[in-house]
Amino acid sequence: MSIPAEQKALFLLQHAGPYEIRSVPNHTLEAGEVLVRVEVEAAGLNPTDWKTRFTELSMALGGNYPARQGQDVVGTIVQLGEGVTAFAVGDKVFHQGSYSNKLAGFQQYTAVSADLVALVPKNLSADQTASIPLALMTAAAGFYQPTRSLGSGAGVIPFWQDNDRGKYAGRPIFIFGGSSSVGQYAIQLAQLGGFSPIITTGSVKYTDLLKSLGATHIIDRTLPLSQLPAEVQKITSTPITFVYDAISDVETQNTGYDILAPSGVLAIVLLDGVDKAKKTAGKEVTVVFGTPHYDDARALGVDMYKRITGWFESGVLKPTEVEYVPGGLKAIPDAQERVRTGTVGARKLIVHPQETV
Ligand SMILES: NC(=O)c1ccc[n+]([C@@H]2O[C@H](COP(=O)([O-])OP(=O)(O)OC[C@H]3O[C@@H](n4cnc5c(N)ncnc54)[C@H](OP(=O)(O)O)[C@@H]3O)[C@@H](O)[C@H]2O)c1
């Protein structure tokens, strides 16, 4: 397979700045890596792309402008680094991107460690597969990482290690934002763990979707948040020891903290906005880092990427809906604006970087 010396990548030029497509040298592989020709990419639908562009979350880019973004990658392996035996040139694979020149998804080629790559499930299209990496990893990290203040989770035993799947039977969970990409996987992981009831918030129009994923009770997201603790108590009198807030604005975080039982864990996906005055010892707030690309999460990521294809092929996990957006990398800024303004709904936008002219 011929590999071009140059490729196109989308660069964020500065904090809150514009994007520019540039031709740059292609990547050189290190041992254990594979070079992936990116055929499709979940463009901009990940809110993290606009948040790291415009908000204080730009710290994730480390000030390294021009910066490459993009967290979801599907493509074809075109080259194997030394020592890689698990894959072959021509394999269709997917992996999570990151804010680095090699890993970022908004470019035509990525280079990634082979143990954080999985084959595209046979029953999914490339577009559907591009909706998986960031959202699933964020849900999984919030469930399975040990509880610390940063980059952590609720310390739940992974469903693939809990053989009888009964460990959390009868334990309720409350999930904010079940229709979000992260929330859809949080519901599925809750069901696979045996949590019950699985209570979530979402628009009424998503009732069938949320039930099909495993939610047992859906609370209309338009209900004033002040009424949520009472609504939850109507559903279960068992203390809620795990709240997963897949929305994590300041209001949902604080309501989630109110719903949480003493000695419970509130997993949040943005910076901690829980009112310091209401925090009590034993009620943990944990900030989830939804990536396998740092040391503390690598083991979980490797464990998941060994199994992930099978989970989708066997129907253990279901992907989110997707919407293909034509235009390649050039389509990302407008698509990102749709994400930022909250008009996309319960699906992920996908672009194909090779279409870039
Ligand atoms: N910490 C991390 O590593 C990490 C990683 C990934 C994502 N995140 C964060 O996680 C959050 C979710 O990301 P995502 O990609 O899953 O989002 P998404 O798919 O873009 O979320 C859109 C969905 O959320 C629903 N929604 C929005 N506000 C809601 C609310 N207040 N209550 C209930 N539902 C609500 C929308 O419903 P309607 O259609 O009814 O409007 C829509 O269905 C974002 O804040 C993102 O920045 C963090």
The ligand as an SDF file (V2000), in Angstrom:
LIG
                    3D

 48 52  0  0  0  0  0  0  0  0999 V2000
  -14.3080   13.8890   30.9740 N   0  0  0  0  0  0  0  0  0  0  0  0
  -14.1720   13.3800   29.7670 C   0  0  0  0  0  0  0  0  0  0  0  0
  -13.1540   12.7430   29.4650 O   0  0  0  0  0  0  0  0  0  0  0  0
  -15.2560   13.5450   28.7550 C   0  0  0  0  0  0  0  0  0  0  0  0
  -15.2570   12.7550   27.5960 C   0  0  0  0  0  0  0  0  0  0  0  0
  -16.3340   12.8590   26.7120 C   0  0  0  0  0  0  0  0  0  0  0  0
  -17.3510   13.7710   26.9690 C   0  0  0  0  0  0  0  0  0  0  0  0
  -17.2790   14.5640   28.0710 N   0  0  0  0  0  0  0  0  0  0  0  0
  -18.3710   15.4920   28.4110 C   0  0  0  0  0  0  0  0  0  0  0  0
  -19.5120   14.6620   28.6040 O   0  0  0  0  0  0  0  0  0  0  0  0
  -20.6870   15.3930   28.2570 C   0  0  0  0  0  0  0  0  0  0  0  0
  -21.5150   14.5480   27.3050 C   0  0  0  0  0  0  0  0  0  0  0  0
  -20.8120   14.3680   26.0880 O   0  0  0  0  0  0  0  0  0  0  0  0
  -21.5440   13.5770   24.9150 P   0  0  0  0  0  0  0  0  0  0  0  0
  -20.6370   13.5010   23.7730 O   0  0  0  0  0  0  0  0  0  0  0  0
  -22.0890   12.3470   25.4730 O   0  0  0  0  0  0  0  0  0  0  0  0
  -22.7210   14.5920   24.6110 O   0  0  0  0  0  0  0  0  0  0  0  0
  -23.7700   14.6070   23.4080 P   0  0  0  0  0  0  0  0  0  0  0  0
  -23.9340   13.2350   22.8810 O   0  0  0  0  0  0  0  0  0  0  0  0
  -23.4110   15.7000   22.4880 O   0  0  0  0  0  0  0  0  0  0  0  0
  -25.0770   15.0380   24.2180 O   0  0  0  0  0  0  0  0  0  0  0  0
  -26.2240   15.4440   23.5470 C   0  0  0  0  0  0  0  0  0  0  0  0
  -27.4100   14.8130   24.2230 C   0  0  0  0  0  0  0  0  0  0  0  0
  -27.4580   15.2250   25.6100 O   0  0  0  0  0  0  0  0  0  0  0  0
  -28.7840   15.5490   25.9450 C   0  0  0  0  0  0  0  0  0  0  0  0
  -28.7660   16.5850   26.9920 N   0  0  0  0  0  0  0  0  0  0  0  0
  -28.1940   17.7980   26.9200 C   0  0  0  0  0  0  0  0  0  0  0  0
  -28.3640   18.4760   28.0900 N   0  0  0  0  0  0  0  0  0  0  0  0
  -29.0720   17.6550   28.9040 C   0  0  0  0  0  0  0  0  0  0  0  0
  -29.5600   17.7770   30.2340 C   0  0  0  0  0  0  0  0  0  0  0  0
  -29.3510   18.8850   30.9510 N   0  0  0  0  0  0  0  0  0  0  0  0
  -30.2400   16.7500   30.7570 N   0  0  0  0  0  0  0  0  0  0  0  0
  -30.4500   15.6100   30.0530 C   0  0  0  0  0  0  0  0  0  0  0  0
  -30.0390   15.4360   28.7740 N   0  0  0  0  0  0  0  0  0  0  0  0
  -29.3420   16.4480   28.2120 C   0  0  0  0  0  0  0  0  0  0  0  0
  -29.3730   16.0740   24.6610 C   0  0  0  0  0  0  0  0  0  0  0  0
  -30.7430   15.8800   24.7030 O   0  0  0  0  0  0  0  0  0  0  0  0
  -31.7790   16.7570   23.7900 P   0  0  0  0  0  0  0  0  0  0  0  0
  -31.6670   16.1770   22.4170 O   0  0  0  0  0  0  0  0  0  0  0  0
  -33.0740   16.5050   24.4830 O   0  0  0  0  0  0  0  0  0  0  0  0
  -31.3010   18.1780   23.8700 O   0  0  0  0  0  0  0  0  0  0  0  0
  -28.7230   15.1800   23.5850 C   0  0  0  0  0  0  0  0  0  0  0  0
  -29.4630   14.0010   23.3840 O   0  0  0  0  0  0  0  0  0  0  0  0
  -20.2050   16.7100   27.6640 C   0  0  0  0  0  0  0  0  0  0  0  0
  -20.2390   17.6810   28.6830 O   0  0  0  0  0  0  0  0  0  0  0  0
  -18.7530   16.4210   27.2860 C   0  0  0  0  0  0  0  0  0  0  0  0
  -17.9570   17.5840   27.2530 O   0  0  0  0  0  0  0  0  0  0  0  0
  -16.2620   14.4620   28.9730 C   0  0  0  0  0  0  0  0  0  0  0  0
  1  2  1  0
  2  3  2  0
  2  4  1  0
  4  5  1  0
  4 48  2  0
  5  6  2  0
  6  7  1  0
  7  8  2  0
  8  9  1  0
  8 48  1  0
  9 10  1  0
  9 46  1  0
 10 11  1  0
 11 12  1  0
 11 44  1  0
 12 13  1  0
 13 14  1  0
 14 15  2  0
 14 16  1  0
 14 17  1  0
 17 18  1  0
 18 19  2  0
 18 20  1  0
 18 21  1  0
 21 22  1  0
 22 23  1  0
 23 24  1  0
 23 42  1  0
 24 25  1  0
 25 26  1  0
 25 36  1  0
 26 27  1  0
 26 35  1  0
 27 28  2  0
 28 29  1  0
 29 30  1  0
 29 35  2  0
 30 31  1  0
 30 32  2  0
 32 33  1  0
 33 34  2  0
 34 35  1  0
 36 37  1  0
 36 42  1  0
 37 38  1  0
 38 39  2  0
 38 40  1  0
 38 41  1  0
 42 43  1  0
 44 45  1  0
 44 46  1  0
 46 47  1  0
M  CHG  2   8   1  16  -1
M  END
$$$$
